[in-house]
Amino acid sequence: MADLEERLRSGLTLYQRSRFGKFRQGGVRLVISKILEVGARRLGISFRRRAKLIWGEEMTVVYPQKDAVGISRYGFFEEGLTRMVLAHVTPGMTFLDIGANIGYFTLLAAWLVESAGEVHAFEPTPTTFTILERNVGKKPNVQLNRLAVGSKRGTVVLNDYGPGMSGYNSLYTARLGVSALTRYKPKKVEVSIISIDQYVAENALTPDFVKIDAESADYEILMGMKETLRKCRPIISVEVGDMDIEGVRPSKDIVHFLVENGYQPYEHNDGEIAKHTTKDRYEYRDLLFLPESL
């Protein structure tokens, strides 16, 4: 783990440098990555590329997604959530990855829980799920589910913006500006949906860590896991952020709900995880919620 921390620190050092400093330290790898990113955006195309992660594995990423760019250049992305997972996921745990996308956090959790633990990943978009399957391979401690997660079982219509923009796929209007929403038109895909309470009961699970990043569906997911919160008391991470999207509850409701259910919120700042004070409105970030018994 000490070696991993050093590799994370090295990636962060590169990430935090000036543009000139990045190219000076990162060399040809960063130059190629930048050319590919700019080219993909200008041409309106997406393509796959292999990238090495800070813990040594490789995965397929899809340019020009921001996670692809970060992983290709630095070996990780989302420093805050990465640090939260590293700090609280240990061998033998059961980890639920809700909104797995192409599998960065699924792979990280699978590596951390080792053979004694298990990871259950949820990704509803068919094209994204195919890449997730390729990245996970035949890991015996990972169960992949081509399912959306919400407050109850059924079917829903998903807005699919394609492989190069899969981070914006959502049951709601995408978190894009007005001009981008005019320019990009999603494909409508019908997908199956399940609640975490139902999934946990059917699979006889006791989750230890639940990561939620579901593009505006986060509050509904929490409404569908009340029994899991009460009985299992898992650690929770949730992506928050307000863009006044129709039908989406404000992020403060997520925080209030978890606090009322006996959780203490934490945030990541400057490499440290510290207690969080609830706000009326949120920029996009990940918050960590620890049960008060911990």
N, C-alpha and C positions, 0 to 999 in steps of 0.2 A: 504493500500500500504506500510505503514511503517513496518508492520509485515512481508509482503512479502520480503521487502528489507533485513530484519533481517534473514529470512530463506535462502535467496540467499547468504548473507554474511557467514552464518554458513556452507552452502555447499561449498563455495569457500575456507573457512578456512580448511576444511577437504581435499579438492582437492589439496591444495597447501602444505600440510604437507609431510614430508618424508614418505617412505614406512612404516617404523615402526610406525611413528606417525599416519598414516592413520588407520592402524589396531588397534592401541591402542585406538583411538577416535571412530572409526566406528564399532569396535567389530565384532560380529558374522556376521552381515549383509555384511560387506566388505569381510570377509573371504569367505563366501558362493559365493558372486559375483565373486571373483577372481577364485575360483575353477571352477565355471560354465563357465567363459570366456575362461580359459586355456583349459578346457576339450572340449569345443565346437570347438575351433581352431584346437586342435590336432587330434580330431576325424573327422573333416571336416563336422560337422553337424550344424544345426540351431534348435532353439527351442524358444518357447514363454514364457514370464514371466510377471506378473503384477508388476508395479512399481508406487510409489507415487511421484507426482510432487510437487514443492515447493509451489504452490498455493492451494494444498489440493486435487486435483483430482487424479485419478489413470488412467493408460493407459497400454495397452499391448505393450511390447517391444520384439524385436527379437535378441537373442544372436547368434553370437558374434559381432553384429554391434557395432560400437563405440558409437552411440547415446544410444543404449540399456545399455551399460556399464555405461555411464555417468549418465543417468537418474536413473538407479537402485541404484547407489552409492550415488549420490549427489542431486537428485531431479530435475536436469536441465542438459543441455549441451549447448555448444557454448555460453560461457559467453558474448562475444561481441555482437552477434546478439540478445541474450536475453535482454541485457541492452538497445539496440537500440529500440526494440519493446516496452519494458516497458516505455521508455522515451517518445515515440511519438505516441502510440496507446491509444486512450481514448474512453469513451462511445459514441456510436452513429456513429462511423466511419465505413467505408467499407474497408475491408482488403482482398487483394488477395494473396493467398499463392501458388506460382508457384513452383512446386517441393515439394509437401506436405509430401511425403514419408508416414510414419505411423502416422503423425499428431501432433507432439510436438508443432510446432508453430501455427498450426490450433487451437489447444485447448487453447494455451496461448492467441491468438488473440480473440477467442470467449469469453473467460472469461473477457478480457479487454473491448471489445466493448459493452458487455452486451446485453440486449434484444432489445435496440434501434438500435444497429448496425448489421452488417452482415459480414460473412466471406465466401469467395469463394475459395475453395481449388482444386488444379489440380494435379492429380497423374495418369500417364498412365499405370503403370505396374499392370496387373490384380491381381496377388497375393498380392502385396503391398496394392493395393486399398481395398482389402477385410479386411485387418487389419486396415486400415484407417477408413473404415466404422464401424468396431467394436468399435474403440476408440471414434469416434465422436458420435455414437449412434443416438439418435433422437433430437439432439440439433436444436431448431427451427431457430437459427440465423446462421446456417452453410449450405452452398450448396456445395455438393461434385461433382466433375467432373472427370470422368475417361478419361482424355484427356491429350495429350502432348500440349505444347504451343510453337509456333514458329512465323514465319513471314507471314504465310498464311495458309488457310484451306486445308486439304487433309488427306493422310495417310502416315505414315513413319514406318520404321523398327527400333525397339528398341532392344538393347542388354540387356537381363535380366540375371543377375548373381545369382538369387535366393533370397529367403527371408533373409538369413543370410548375404548377401552382397548387399542388395538393394540400399545402398547409392552410389554404383558404376554404377547402371543402367544408360544407356546413349544412345543417338542417334549416338554417336561417340565412338571411342575406349575408354575403361575405363581408369580412372586415376590410373592405377596400374603399378608397375614396370615390367620389362621384364620377370622376372621369374614368377611373379604372373599371367601375361597374358598368359604364356605358360601353367600354371597349371590349371587356371580356364577358362572354355569355356562357353560362354553365350548361352542362348536360344534366338533365333530370334523371336520377337513378333511384329506383325503388329498392330499399334495403330492409332487412329484418332488424328489429330492435328488441332489447331485453333489459330488464332492470338488474342491478347488481344483487339485490336481495334474492331475486329468482335464481340468478346464476350461482351465487354462493350456496344457496340451499340445494340446488340440483347437483352440484359437484362436491358437496360436503367440505367446503373450504373454510379456513379461518385466516383471512387476509391480514398481513402485518403492515403493508404499505400500499396505498392506492394513489396512483398518479392520474390526475384528471386534466386533460387538455383536449377539449372537444368542440372548440370553435363555437362558443355561445350556448352550448347545451349543458354547461357545467351545473347550473342550478337544478335542472331537471334530473340530472344524474344523481345528485345528492338526495333529491326527493325520493328516488327509487332505491336508496340504500340506508334508510333509517334503521332498520333492524340490524344491518351489518355494523353500523356505527354503535348501536346500543350493546350488541352482544360481543363484538370482536374488538372494538376500540382501536382500529388501525390508524397508523400515521397517514395523513392525507396531504397531498400537494394539489393545488388548483391554480390554473392560469386565470388571472383576473384582468379586467380592462373594459372600459366603457366607451361605446361608440353610438349609443342611443339607437340600437337596432330594434326594429319592431318585434314585439313578442319576447324580448330578452330582458330578464330581470337585471337590475343594476348590481354591480359586483359587491357593493356593501351588504346586500341581502345574503350573499354567500357567506361572507365573514360573520355576519350576525347569527346566521343559522348555526354555524359550527361552534361559535362561542357559546350560544345558548345550549348546545349539546355537550358542553364540557371540554372544549378544545381551546388551546392557546395559540394565537397566530404568530408566525415568525416571518421575517423577510431577509433577503440577502443584500448586504451593502458592503462594498469594498473588501470582498473576500471573507466577510464574517456573516454568520447567521444570528440575528438579534430579534428581540421581541418587536412585534408590529403593533402600531396604533391604528385603529380603524379610521378610514377616510370616507368622505361623502362621494368621491369620484376617483377612479383609478386609471392610471396609464397601464399599458400591458406589461405584466410581470407575473412571476410565479410566487405564490405564498405557500408556506409550510404550516401545517396545523398538527400540533402534538396533543394527544389526550392528556388531561390534567393529572392523570395517575402516573405518567412517566416522569 
